[in-house]
Amino acid sequence: MTSTIYLDTHFNVGKIDRRIFGGFLEHLGRAVYEGVYDPGNEHGLVDENGFRTDVLDALRPMGMPVVRYPGGNFVSAYNWRNGIGPRDKRPRRPDFAWRSMESNQFGTDEFMTWCKAIKTEPMMAVNLGTASGTDAAELLEYCNMPTGTLWADQRAANGHAEPYNVKLWCLGNEMDGPWQAGHVPAGVYAQRAREAAALMKGLDKSIETIACGSSGREMSTYLAYDREVLEHCWDHVEYISAHRYSNNRRNDCAWFLAEGVEIDRVIADYAGLLDYVRGVKKSDKRIYVSFDEWNVWYKTATPADMDGHWTDAPRLLEEQYNVEDALVCAQYLSAFLRRADVVKIACIAQIVNVIAPIMTRPDGVLIQPTYYPLVAFAQHARGIALTPTVQSPSYTAGERGDVPVIDASASFDPVSGDVAVFVVNRDVKTPQTITIRLADRTVDRVSASDVLTGEPKATNTWQSPEQVHPTQLTATITADGHVLLAVPGGAFATIRLRTS
């Protein structure tokens, strides 16, 4: 079977905001304790701060520009003051969200230090479930204000004289969800968010704020909740959050690999909503999407999987990922790239142990198949996001109907002339011979090309950690200057071209 990807650098949606390659760290299961922070590690795999050095090494290639913290559901009942000051004086507290015990040994200051270690920027979430706008403003005071005020002086007393200058702030989490501590209707949440944003920006006008949108497309209040929040908070926020978790509970690979169609639809929904509210408000302002929770998650999503039984760092949501999961993750990233005009921030949920591309045990880390698309996009998507035109056969994806076999995105770096093309072959049975035609540039060489493929359920285990990993893919330049490659069935390919 043959497909063609047409590219022209004049057809693009603008500059790529690299914050779409962000991550998410929540106090959930073993994400923090035994994940990024493990001071008692018996194998010495920690630095002077108690941070897992092997985790830092594994996360760095993901190039996360921002990391969202501390939740998630956790934040809606969290008192940030419990996580600062001398560790021996920090209280142990029960966590409402995940029925676990929180030692508070890792808190705001530790997270800021960890961000510096991995060279990322903090994206802080405030509690607007059980706390107030005043609490949020006091956390901002602690993080961003120079000394001379109560909470800034407390930060200095805790050993951090200089402000952290946190620029991104999430105004709560999933407040449309009945499972959330402090869940309220849209109008009530919007009032809380507007108050918090006003107080916080009154202290630091340089920050950007993110209002809670819908927790997912399956919510009965989907988009209606978002609309009411946006209409009330339009002048006080810069982003609206979107969340989505994909699943293959029906064990239908063809249907599951068409998930990209649904992701595109969610982004299109938000693009339309934002234009609508902007029109109603008669506003010149633009608000964008922060897709700050996204992933595949379904194998560990029962009530039992979310119950920590009031223990420390319980094993919760430790999903084992396979090839088909990795192909869906690649489609999320391609969707963000194709709509770089709408999506400016995105966070894989999460980064270590909990529905994560990296797993730990005391003596090392395990890389999951979903890790590789994250690294590929973060390392090679540069400059502007192109708008590809794809001609490919279709296949039947169950109730999703006929879906294109090929899902593709591309970027162009005007400085280096590099073009990166990202391709998913959704048809697990049929290889595709693909031609890439670049209308306005000459392809000088194929810098590199690789492919991630295997049986859809193939995975990496501690016993066989290298079963799924990228391998080299042959791509050639044809006599007429196009690029030709053969992509196996059920595969994710990355092609880097040097052009002039």
Secondary structure per residue as TSV (DSSP state, phi and psi in degrees):
chain	resnum	aa	ss	phi	psi
A	1	M	-	360.0	147.5
A	2	T	E	-124.0	148.2
A	3	S	E	-140.7	158.5
A	4	T	E	-133.2	135.6
A	5	I	E	-113.5	118.3
A	6	Y	E	-99.9	130.3
A	7	L	E	-130.7	144.8
A	8	D	-	-147.3	123.2
A	9	T	T	-65.5	-15.9
A	10	H	T	-74.7	-19.8
A	11	F	S	-99.6	98.1
A	12	N	E	-150.0	167.7
A	13	V	E	-109.5	14.6
A	14	G	E	102.1	-168.8
A	15	K	E	-68.5	140.1
A	16	I	-	-80.0	123.9
A	17	D	-	-84.4	114.3
A	18	R	G	-67.4	-7.3
A	19	R	G	-70.5	-7.0
A	20	I	G	-70.1	-8.5
A	21	F	G	-103.5	31.6
A	22	G	E	-79.9	172.0
A	23	G	E	-126.6	-179.8
A	24	F	E	-145.0	127.7
A	25	L	-	-125.8	116.9
A	26	E	-	-119.4	150.8
A	27	H	S	-73.8	86.4
A	28	L	S	-151.8	125.3
A	29	G	T	55.7	-130.0
A	30	R	T	-104.4	26.3
A	31	A	S	-68.7	-49.6
A	32	V	T	-85.4	-65.3
A	33	Y	B	-81.6	124.3
A	34	E	T	78.8	-4.0
A	35	G	T	-103.6	-90.7
A	36	V	T	-82.4	-21.9
A	37	Y	B	-128.4	119.1
A	38	D	-	-152.9	62.8
A	39	P	T	-60.5	-24.4
A	40	G	T	-92.7	16.1
A	41	N	-	-56.1	123.1
A	42	E	T	-74.8	-11.7
A	43	H	T	-102.3	6.3
A	44	G	-	70.3	21.7
A	45	L	-	-87.9	44.5
A	46	V	B	-138.8	156.4
A	47	D	-	-95.7	-169.4
A	48	E	T	-66.5	-16.5
A	49	N	T	-94.9	-0.7
A	50	G	S	84.8	9.6
A	51	F	B	-82.8	136.7
A	52	R	B	-66.8	116.9
A	53	T	H	-72.4	-33.1
A	54	D	H	-70.5	-31.6
A	55	V	H	-68.9	-44.2
A	56	L	H	-57.2	-44.2
A	57	D	H	-64.1	-37.2
A	58	A	H	-74.2	-33.7
A	59	L	H	-78.0	-29.0
A	60	R	G	-57.2	-40.9
A	61	P	G	-62.8	-18.6
A	62	M	G	-73.4	-14.9
A	63	G	-	54.3	42.1
A	64	M	-	-67.8	116.2
A	65	P	S	-73.4	-28.2
A	66	V	E	-138.6	152.5
A	67	V	E	-133.2	124.4
A	68	R	E	-81.1	141.6
A	69	Y	E	-163.3	148.9
A	70	P	S	-100.6	8.7
A	71	G	-	-178.6	171.5
A	72	G	S	78.2	168.5
A	73	N	G	-53.0	-33.4
A	74	F	G	-55.8	-38.3
A	75	V	G	-68.6	-22.3
A	76	S	G	-74.4	-5.8
A	77	A	G	-132.9	19.0
A	78	Y	-	-95.5	133.2
A	79	N	-	-102.8	105.9
A	80	W	G	-60.4	-23.8
A	81	R	G	-66.3	-23.6
A	82	N	G	-68.9	-17.6
A	83	G	G	-105.8	21.1
A	84	I	S	-127.5	165.0
A	85	G	S	88.3	-174.7
A	86	P	-	-55.5	132.0
A	87	R	G	-62.3	-33.8
A	88	D	G	-72.6	-7.9
A	89	K	G	-108.5	1.0
A	90	R	-	-80.3	135.7
A	91	P	-	-79.7	146.8
A	92	R	-	-82.1	133.2
A	93	R	E	-134.1	145.7
A	94	P	E	-75.3	140.8
A	95	D	E	-99.4	116.5
A	96	F	T	-60.2	-41.2
A	97	A	T	-65.4	-44.5
A	98	W	T	-119.9	14.3
A	99	R	T	48.2	50.2
A	100	S	E	-126.6	171.0
A	101	M	E	-100.1	134.5
A	102	E	E	-110.7	117.4
A	103	S	-	-80.2	-18.9
A	104	N	-	62.2	21.5
A	105	Q	-	-75.2	-19.2
A	106	F	S	-118.8	118.6
A	107	G	-	-139.8	-152.6
A	108	T	H	-57.8	-49.1
A	109	D	H	-65.9	-39.7
A	110	E	H	-64.5	-40.2
A	111	F	H	-63.9	-42.8
A	112	M	H	-62.3	-39.7
A	113	T	H	-66.6	-39.2
A	114	W	H	-63.7	-40.4
A	115	C	H	-59.1	-40.8
A	116	K	H	-65.4	-38.0
A	117	A	H	-64.0	-33.8
A	118	I	H	-101.7	0.1
A	119	K	T	60.5	53.3
A	120	T	-	-128.2	167.0
A	121	E	E	-103.2	140.4
A	122	P	E	-74.3	142.6
A	123	M	E	-124.0	94.4
A	124	M	E	-86.6	139.2
A	125	A	E	-106.3	139.6
A	126	V	E	-109.0	154.4
A	127	N	-	-81.1	109.7
A	128	L	-	-116.4	19.1
A	129	G	S	-91.8	-58.0
A	130	T	S	-114.1	0.8
A	131	A	S	-118.5	-176.4
A	132	S	-	-120.7	173.9
A	133	G	H	-60.6	-32.3
A	134	T	H	-64.3	-42.5
A	135	D	H	-60.2	-41.6
A	136	A	H	-63.2	-43.7
A	137	A	H	-65.4	-34.7
A	138	E	H	-70.6	-33.1
A	139	L	H	-66.2	-41.4
A	140	L	H	-62.0	-40.6
A	141	E	H	-58.3	-43.7
A	142	Y	H	-61.7	-40.4
A	143	C	H	-83.3	-36.7
A	144	N	H	-117.8	-18.4
A	145	M	S	-84.7	146.3
A	146	P	-	-68.3	160.2
A	147	T	S	-60.5	156.2
A	148	G	S	121.7	-2.1
A	149	T	S	-124.8	166.1
A	150	L	H	-52.5	-55.6
A	151	W	H	-81.1	-30.1
A	152	A	H	-65.7	-39.0
A	153	D	H	-66.5	-33.7
A	154	Q	H	-65.7	-40.0
A	155	R	H	-59.0	-45.2
A	156	A	H	-62.6	-41.0
A	157	A	H	-63.4	-27.4
A	158	N	T	-84.3	6.1
A	159	G	T	100.4	14.6
A	160	H	-	-133.7	82.0
A	161	A	-	-67.1	-38.1
A	162	E	S	-83.4	140.1
A	163	P	-	-61.5	152.3
A	164	Y	-	-83.2	-21.5
A	165	N	-	54.2	53.4
A	166	V	-	-72.3	126.5
A	167	K	-	-100.3	-24.7
A	168	L	E	-110.8	128.8
A	169	W	E	-134.2	123.1
A	170	C	E	-89.0	125.1
A	171	L	E	-87.5	74.5
A	172	G	-	88.3	-170.2
A	173	N	S	-149.2	126.7
A	174	E	-	43.3	48.7
A	175	M	T	-70.7	-6.7
A	176	D	T	-81.6	-8.7
A	177	G	-	-92.3	126.2
A	178	P	T	-59.9	-21.0
A	179	W	T	-76.3	-10.7
A	180	Q	S	-85.7	134.1
A	181	A	T	-60.2	125.4
A	182	G	T	81.6	15.8
A	183	H	-	-52.4	132.1
A	184	V	-	-141.2	161.9
A	185	P	-	-63.4	165.0
A	186	A	H	-56.8	-43.0
A	187	G	H	-63.7	-38.5
A	188	V	H	-69.7	-45.8
A	189	Y	H	-61.1	-43.1
A	190	A	H	-58.9	-38.0
A	191	Q	H	-65.3	-43.2
A	192	R	H	-61.6	-45.3
A	193	A	H	-65.7	-41.0
A	194	R	H	-64.7	-42.7
A	195	E	H	-63.6	-46.6
A	196	A	H	-62.3	-45.4
A	197	A	H	-61.2	-41.3
A	198	A	H	-64.6	-44.2
A	199	L	H	-64.4	-43.6
A	200	M	H	-67.1	-44.0
A	201	K	H	-72.3	-20.3
A	202	G	H	-67.1	-26.5
A	203	L	H	-89.6	-34.3
A	204	D	-	-147.2	99.4
A	205	K	T	-73.7	-6.3
A	206	S	T	-84.5	-7.9
A	207	I	-	-79.0	161.9
A	208	E	E	-117.9	142.6
A	209	T	E	-121.1	150.7
A	210	I	E	-122.5	118.1
A	211	A	E	-84.2	149.3
A	212	C	-	-70.1	128.8
A	213	G	-	-103.6	-157.2
A	214	S	-	-70.5	147.2
A	215	S	S	-75.8	-12.9
A	216	G	-	170.4	161.7
A	217	R	T	-68.5	-18.1
A	218	E	T	-80.1	-10.1
A	219	M	S	-68.1	140.3
A	220	S	T	-65.7	-23.3
A	221	T	T	-99.0	13.2
A	222	Y	T	-51.8	129.4
A	223	L	T	72.3	-37.3
A	224	A	H	-64.9	-42.7
A	225	Y	H	-60.8	-46.9
A	226	D	H	-61.6	-43.2
A	227	R	H	-60.0	-46.7
A	228	E	H	-64.7	-41.0
A	229	V	H	-62.9	-46.1
A	230	L	H	-63.7	-42.6
A	231	E	H	-62.9	-32.7
A	232	H	H	-83.9	-33.1
A	233	C	H	-109.6	7.1
A	234	W	G	-48.5	-44.0
A	235	D	G	-82.3	-1.6
A	236	H	G	-117.9	-5.2
A	237	V	-	-130.6	161.5
A	238	E	S	-111.4	-18.1
A	239	Y	E	-143.5	155.9
A	240	I	E	-118.8	136.1
A	241	S	E	-84.2	147.2
A	242	A	E	-129.8	140.4
A	243	H	E	-127.7	144.8
A	244	R	E	-155.5	134.1
A	245	Y	E	-121.0	127.2
A	246	S	E	-95.1	151.4
A	247	N	-	-144.4	156.7
A	248	N	-	-127.4	49.5
A	249	R	T	-61.6	-28.2
A	250	R	T	-79.6	-5.3
A	251	N	-	53.3	48.3
A	252	D	-	-120.3	97.3
A	253	C	H	-62.2	-43.1
A	254	A	H	-61.4	-44.2
A	255	W	H	-63.7	-45.5
A	256	F	H	-62.7	-41.2
A	257	L	T	-74.3	-4.0
A	258	A	T	-92.1	12.0
A	259	E	H	-58.4	-28.8
A	260	G	H	-57.7	-30.7
A	261	V	H	-63.1	-40.1
A	262	E	H	-71.8	-37.3
A	263	I	H	-62.7	-44.9
A	264	D	H	-57.0	-39.6
A	265	R	H	-67.3	-40.4
A	266	V	H	-61.3	-45.6
A	267	I	H	-64.5	-39.6
A	268	A	H	-63.6	-38.3
A	269	D	H	-57.0	-47.5
A	270	Y	H	-69.4	-37.2
A	271	A	H	-59.1	-44.5
A	272	G	H	-65.6	-42.4
A	273	L	H	-62.5	-44.3
A	274	L	H	-62.8	-40.8
A	275	D	H	-65.7	-38.0
A	276	Y	H	-63.2	-50.5
A	277	V	H	-66.2	-37.5
A	278	R	H	-60.1	-40.1
A	279	G	H	-67.6	-44.1
A	280	V	H	-60.5	-39.9
A	281	K	H	-79.2	-10.1
A	282	K	T	52.3	48.0
A	283	S	-	-107.7	145.3
A	284	D	-	-86.6	-10.1
A	285	K	-	-74.2	146.5
A	286	R	-	-109.7	134.3
A	287	I	-	-115.7	144.0
A	288	Y	E	-120.2	175.5
A	289	V	E	-97.5	133.1
A	290	S	E	-108.2	101.5
A	291	F	E	-85.6	70.6
A	292	D	E	-90.7	9.7
A	293	E	E	-144.3	119.7
A	294	W	E	-153.1	145.3
A	295	N	E	174.0	177.2
A	296	V	E	-91.1	131.8
A	297	W	-	-158.5	115.9
A	298	Y	-	-162.8	-22.5
A	299	K	T	-73.3	-24.4
A	300	T	T	-126.2	53.5
A	301	A	-	-122.1	21.4
A	302	T	S	-85.8	163.3
A	303	P	G	-54.0	-36.7
A	304	A	G	-65.1	-33.3
A	305	D	G	-69.9	-16.0
A	306	M	G	-109.5	11.0
A	307	D	-	-110.2	111.0
A	308	G	-	-83.8	-2.4
A	309	H	T	51.7	34.5
A	310	W	T	58.1	40.4
A	311	T	-	-112.6	167.3
A	312	D	B	-85.3	133.8
A	313	A	S	44.0	57.1
A	314	P	-	-70.4	159.3
A	315	R	-	-81.9	98.3
A	316	L	-	-122.6	141.8
A	317	L	S	55.9	36.6
A	318	E	-	-89.1	77.1
A	319	E	-	-71.4	136.1
A	320	Q	-	-98.3	121.7
A	321	Y	-	-99.1	153.7
A	322	N	B	-130.0	-171.9
A	323	V	H	-63.1	-45.5
A	324	E	H	-63.7	-33.9
A	325	D	H	-63.4	-41.2
A	326	A	H	-63.8	-37.6
A	327	L	H	-66.8	-33.9
A	328	V	H	-70.5	-41.5
A	329	C	H	-59.1	-40.1
A	330	A	H	-62.2	-35.6
A	331	Q	H	-70.2	-34.4
A	332	Y	H	-57.3	-50.5
A	333	L	H	-64.1	-39.2
A	334	S	H	-63.9	-39.3
A	335	A	H	-63.3	-41.5
A	336	F	H	-63.5	-38.6
A	337	L	H	-67.6	-45.6
A	338	R	H	-64.1	-27.8
A	339	R	T	-114.1	44.1
A	340	A	T	-64.4	-12.7
A	341	D	T	-77.4	-15.6
A	342	V	T	-115.0	-45.1
A	343	V	E	-94.1	116.9
A	344	K	E	-111.4	-18.0
A	345	I	E	-139.3	140.6
A	346	A	E	-152.2	143.5
A	347	C	E	-131.8	118.0
A	348	I	E	-64.3	130.4
A	349	A	E	-113.1	107.3
A	350	Q	-	-126.1	-156.9
A	351	I	S	-109.0	-27.3
A	352	V	B	-139.3	127.7
A	353	N	S	68.2	-44.5
A	354	V	S	-95.3	114.2
A	355	I	S	32.5	62.4
A	356	A	-	-131.3	156.2
A	357	P	S	-77.0	-11.2
A	358	I	E	-128.8	132.5
A	359	M	E	-117.9	152.8
A	360	T	E	-125.3	154.6
A	361	R	E	-137.9	171.4
A	362	P	T	-54.7	-28.3
A	363	D	T	-103.1	8.1
A	364	G	E	165.9	-171.3
A	365	V	E	-122.6	154.7
A	366	L	E	-119.8	128.4
A	367	I	E	-91.9	124.5
A	368	Q	-	-90.4	159.2
A	369	P	T	-56.6	-31.3
A	370	T	T	-67.4	-15.8
A	371	Y	H	-62.7	-37.7
A	372	Y	H	-70.2	-40.9
A	373	P	H	-62.8	-36.9
A	374	L	H	-59.0	-44.8
A	375	V	H	-67.9	-42.7
A	376	A	H	-60.4	-48.5
A	377	F	H	-67.1	-44.7
A	378	A	H	-63.5	-35.3
A	379	Q	H	-84.4	-24.9
A	380	H	H	-120.5	-16.4
A	381	A	-	-81.7	109.8
A	382	R	-	-136.8	149.2
A	383	G	S	85.2	-116.1
A	384	I	E	-113.4	151.4
A	385	A	E	-92.2	120.5
A	386	L	E	-82.5	161.3
A	387	T	-	-109.7	94.8
A	388	P	-	-75.0	147.0
A	389	T	E	-107.8	123.7
A	390	V	E	-116.7	126.5
A	391	Q	E	-108.9	115.0
A	392	S	-	-149.8	159.5
A	393	P	-	-66.4	168.3
A	394	S	E	-113.2	164.5
A	395	Y	E	-138.2	162.4
A	396	T	E	-89.3	121.5
A	397	A	-	-112.7	56.2
A	398	G	G	60.5	-136.2
A	399	E	G	-68.5	-11.7
A	400	R	G	-78.2	-5.6
A	401	G	-	76.0	-153.5
A	402	D	E	-82.7	126.9
A	403	V	E	-127.7	140.0
A	404	P	E	-57.1	138.4
A	405	V	S	-64.5	-37.7
A	406	I	E	-101.9	128.3
A	407	D	E	-112.0	127.6
A	408	A	E	-141.4	150.2
A	409	S	E	-143.6	166.2
A	410	A	E	-157.4	155.9
A	411	S	E	-133.6	158.2
A	412	F	E	-136.2	126.4
A	413	D	-	-99.0	106.4
A	414	P	T	-63.6	-23.0
A	415	V	T	-75.3	-50.3
A	416	S	T	-91.8	-19.9
A	417	G	-	82.1	6.0
A	418	D	E	-75.8	136.1
A	419	V	E	-116.4	130.4
A	420	A	E	-114.8	132.7
A	421	V	E	-121.4	132.3
A	422	F	E	-119.2	125.2
A	423	V	E	-131.4	132.5
A	424	V	E	-115.3	126.3
A	425	N	E	-93.7	106.6
A	426	R	-	-75.2	-19.0
A	427	D	-	-83.6	107.8
A	428	V	S	-73.6	-14.2
A	429	K	S	-98.0	-22.7
A	430	T	-	-123.2	119.0
A	431	P	-	-64.5	155.7
A	432	Q	E	-122.9	127.6
A	433	T	E	-88.2	115.9
A	434	I	E	-113.8	133.6
A	435	T	E	-108.3	128.5
A	436	I	E	-103.8	119.0
A	437	R	E	-112.0	118.2
A	438	L	E	-106.6	111.4
A	439	A	S	-70.6	-39.8
A	440	D	S	-114.2	11.7
A	441	R	S	-135.5	154.4
A	442	T	-	-98.8	129.0
A	443	V	E	-81.8	113.7
A	444	D	E	-82.6	-38.5
A	445	R	E	-164.2	158.9
A	446	V	E	-89.5	109.6
A	447	S	E	-69.0	-40.7
A	448	A	E	-169.7	155.9
A	449	S	E	-154.5	138.3
A	450	D	E	-146.4	169.9
A	451	V	E	-143.6	143.0
A	452	L	E	-114.6	119.6
A	453	T	E	-154.6	178.0
A	454	G	-	149.3	-179.5
A	455	E	-	-58.8	140.9
A	456	P	T	-52.2	-34.3
A	457	K	T	-94.1	3.8
A	458	A	-	-64.2	142.1
A	459	T	B	-147.0	173.4
A	460	N	-	-104.9	139.9
A	461	T	-	-128.0	168.0
A	462	W	S	-61.7	-29.6
A	463	Q	S	-79.5	-32.7
A	464	S	S	-132.5	74.1
A	465	P	T	-73.7	-12.8
A	466	E	T	-113.0	18.8
A	467	Q	S	-63.6	-37.2
A	468	V	S	-120.2	116.3
A	469	H	-	-161.4	159.1
A	470	P	-	-66.2	146.0
A	471	T	E	-128.2	164.9
A	472	Q	E	-68.5	142.6
A	473	L	-	-121.8	133.6
A	474	T	-	-80.3	125.4
A	475	A	E	-133.4	131.4
A	476	T	E	-124.1	156.2
A	477	I	E	-95.6	125.6
A	478	T	-	-79.5	170.7
A	479	A	T	-60.5	-30.3
A	480	D	T	-93.8	12.7
A	481	G	S	88.8	8.5
A	482	H	-	-92.5	171.2
A	483	V	E	-110.9	132.7
A	484	L	E	-121.6	132.4
A	485	L	E	-150.3	155.1
A	486	A	E	-112.8	116.0
A	487	V	E	-102.9	123.8
A	488	P	-	-61.9	164.4
A	489	G	S	-64.8	141.1
A	490	G	S	59.0	63.3
A	491	A	E	-145.1	155.9
A	492	F	E	-119.2	122.2
A	493	A	E	-118.2	143.6
A	494	T	E	-123.1	126.1
A	495	I	E	-124.9	127.6
A	496	R	E	-113.7	126.2
A	497	L	E	-119.9	137.1
A	498	R	E	-97.2	123.6
A	499	T	E	-125.9	163.6
A	500	S	-	-143.2	360.0
